[in-house]
Amino acid sequence: MADVNKSKLKNSAGILPKDACIVLIKTEWNASIVDELEKGCIRKLKQTGVKKIISITVPGAVEIPFAIKNYWLQEKDLSGGRQKKKKADAFVALGCVIRGGTPHFNYVCKAVTDGIMQLNLQLPVPTIFGVLTVDNEEQAKDRIGGRHGHKGEEAAITAMKMIALNRSLKK
């Protein structure tokens, strides 16, 4: 099991230029959990001075990669090349898939994981995996400020570190 205390992930000071734009894509499904992931992510981003945070809601986890890809593709006005909105420096996928009594859980988890991986390989900016895949609601609550930390905050820190890495590689 992942334990943030075994990593240096908590260290986010001074790693992100304040001009970054981070787009959160969250699901409607399991809203009470996902809303807490979003709150933690936004709280951590604002603590570091990020001012441009865009949040978009999709019905479920399978729809996350579609929304991210199409947001990226729509960022430029194809008629004149002017940007319609602030260019995303990173995307953060937020969702919660809770195991049920059918194989549906496995299909959804694989689809969203594969979709986010493809985006990380295709887009020039990172897509952070902030989707909980848990057996029950108790496990989800343990990951939104419980004994396993706050995965929304961790996703924000990961996004900041990946933006910094991406920018350093372009120099």
C-alpha positions as CSV (number, residue, x, y, z in Angstrom):
1,M,0.0,0.0,0.0
2,A,1.3,3.5,-0.9
3,D,2.3,5.6,2.1
4,V,3.1,9.2,1.5
5,N,5.3,9.2,4.7
6,K,7.8,7.0,2.8
7,S,8.3,9.6,0.1
8,K,9.5,13.2,-0.2
9,L,6.1,14.2,-1.8
10,K,5.2,16.5,1.1
11,N,7.9,18.9,0.1
12,S,6.3,21.4,-2.3
13,A,7.9,24.7,-1.2
14,G,9.2,26.9,-4.0
15,I,8.7,24.4,-6.9
16,L,6.0,26.1,-8.9
17,P,5.9,29.3,-10.8
18,K,2.9,31.3,-9.8
19,D,1.8,31.7,-13.4
20,A,0.9,28.0,-13.8
21,C,-2.6,26.9,-14.9
22,I,-3.9,23.6,-13.5
23,V,-7.0,22.0,-14.8
24,L,-8.9,19.6,-12.5
25,I,-11.2,17.1,-14.1
26,K,-13.4,15.5,-11.5
27,T,-16.3,13.0,-11.5
28,E,-19.9,13.4,-10.3
29,W,-19.8,9.7,-9.2
30,N,-19.1,9.3,-5.4
31,A,-19.3,13.1,-5.1
32,S,-18.8,13.3,-1.4
33,I,-15.4,11.7,-1.7
34,V,-14.4,13.4,-4.9
35,D,-15.5,16.8,-3.6
36,E,-13.1,16.4,-0.7
37,L,-10.3,15.3,-3.1
38,E,-10.9,18.5,-5.1
39,K,-11.0,20.7,-1.9
40,G,-7.6,19.3,-0.8
41,C,-6.1,19.7,-4.2
42,I,-7.3,23.3,-4.5
43,R,-6.2,24.1,-0.9
44,K,-2.7,22.9,-1.6
45,L,-2.4,24.7,-4.9
46,K,-3.6,28.0,-3.4
47,Q,-1.2,27.6,-0.5
48,T,1.7,27.7,-3.0
49,G,0.2,30.7,-4.7
50,V,-1.4,29.2,-7.8
51,K,-4.1,31.5,-9.0
52,K,-5.3,29.8,-12.2
53,I,-7.2,26.7,-11.2
54,I,-10.0,25.5,-13.5
55,S,-12.4,22.7,-12.4
56,I,-14.5,20.7,-14.8
57,T,-16.9,18.0,-13.9
58,V,-17.6,14.8,-15.9
59,P,-20.2,12.1,-15.1
60,G,-17.8,9.2,-14.3
61,A,-14.1,8.1,-14.3
62,V,-14.2,6.7,-17.8
63,E,-15.0,10.1,-19.1
64,I,-12.0,11.8,-17.6
65,P,-9.5,11.2,-20.4
66,F,-12.0,12.4,-23.0
67,A,-12.5,15.7,-21.2
68,I,-8.8,16.2,-20.7
69,K,-7.9,15.5,-24.3
70,N,-10.7,17.7,-25.7
71,Y,-9.9,20.5,-23.3
72,W,-6.3,20.4,-24.6
73,L,-7.5,20.4,-28.2
74,Q,-9.9,23.2,-27.7
75,E,-7.4,25.5,-26.1
76,K,-6.5,27.2,-29.3
77,D,-8.8,29.0,-31.6
78,L,-8.1,27.3,-34.9
79,S,-9.5,30.2,-37.0
80,G,-6.7,32.6,-36.0
81,G,-4.3,30.7,-33.7
82,R,-5.2,32.9,-30.7
83,Q,-5.7,31.2,-27.4
84,K,-9.3,31.1,-26.1
85,K,-8.3,30.4,-22.5
86,K,-5.2,30.0,-20.4
87,K,-3.0,27.1,-21.6
88,A,-3.0,24.2,-19.1
89,D,0.4,23.4,-17.5
90,A,-1.0,20.2,-16.0
91,F,-4.2,18.3,-15.6
92,V,-5.3,16.5,-12.4
93,A,-7.8,13.7,-12.7
94,L,-9.9,13.3,-9.6
95,G,-12.3,10.5,-9.1
96,C,-13.3,7.6,-6.8
97,V,-14.2,4.1,-8.0
98,I,-15.5,1.8,-5.3
99,R,-15.6,-1.9,-5.9
100,G,-19.1,-3.4,-6.3
101,G,-20.4,-6.9,-6.7
102,T,-19.7,-7.1,-10.4
103,P,-16.6,-7.0,-12.7
104,H,-17.6,-3.4,-13.7
105,F,-15.0,-2.0,-11.1
106,N,-12.2,-3.7,-12.9
107,Y,-13.2,-2.4,-16.3
108,V,-13.6,1.2,-15.1
109,C,-10.3,1.2,-13.2
110,K,-8.4,-0.2,-16.2
111,A,-10.1,2.2,-18.7
112,V,-9.3,5.3,-16.6
113,T,-5.8,4.2,-15.8
114,D,-5.0,3.4,-19.5
115,G,-6.6,6.6,-20.6
116,I,-4.6,8.7,-18.3
117,M,-1.4,6.9,-19.2
118,Q,-2.1,7.5,-22.9
119,L,-2.5,11.2,-22.2
120,N,0.8,11.3,-20.4
121,L,2.4,9.9,-23.4
122,Q,0.6,12.1,-26.0
123,L,0.2,15.5,-24.4
124,P,3.1,17.8,-23.8
125,V,1.9,18.5,-20.3
126,P,1.4,16.0,-17.4
127,T,-1.8,14.4,-16.4
128,I,-1.8,13.4,-12.7
129,F,-3.7,10.3,-11.5
130,G,-5.8,11.3,-8.6
131,V,-8.4,8.6,-8.9
132,L,-9.0,6.5,-5.9
133,T,-9.7,2.8,-6.7
134,V,-10.8,1.3,-3.4
135,D,-12.8,-1.7,-2.1
136,N,-15.2,0.4,0.1
137,E,-16.1,3.8,1.3
138,E,-14.0,3.5,4.5
139,Q,-10.9,3.1,2.4
140,A,-11.8,6.2,0.4
141,K,-12.3,8.2,3.6
142,D,-8.9,7.1,4.8
143,R,-7.5,8.7,1.7
144,I,-9.2,12.1,2.0
145,G,-7.5,13.2,5.3
146,G,-7.6,9.9,7.2
147,R,-4.8,7.6,8.1
148,H,-3.5,7.4,4.5
149,G,-3.1,11.2,4.1
150,H,-5.0,13.3,1.6
151,K,-4.7,12.1,-2.0
152,G,-6.1,15.4,-3.4
153,E,-3.3,17.3,-1.7
154,E,-0.8,14.7,-3.0
155,A,-2.1,15.1,-6.5
156,A,-1.6,18.8,-6.3
157,I,2.0,18.4,-5.1
158,T,2.7,15.9,-7.9
159,A,1.2,18.3,-10.4
160,M,3.5,21.1,-9.2
161,K,6.6,18.9,-9.3
162,M,5.8,17.7,-12.8
163,I,5.3,21.2,-14.1
164,A,8.6,22.2,-12.6
165,L,10.2,19.1,-14.2
166,N,8.5,19.7,-17.6
167,R,9.7,23.4,-17.6
168,S,13.3,22.4,-16.6
169,L,13.5,19.9,-19.5
170,K,12.5,22.6,-22.0
171,K,15.4,24.8,-21.0
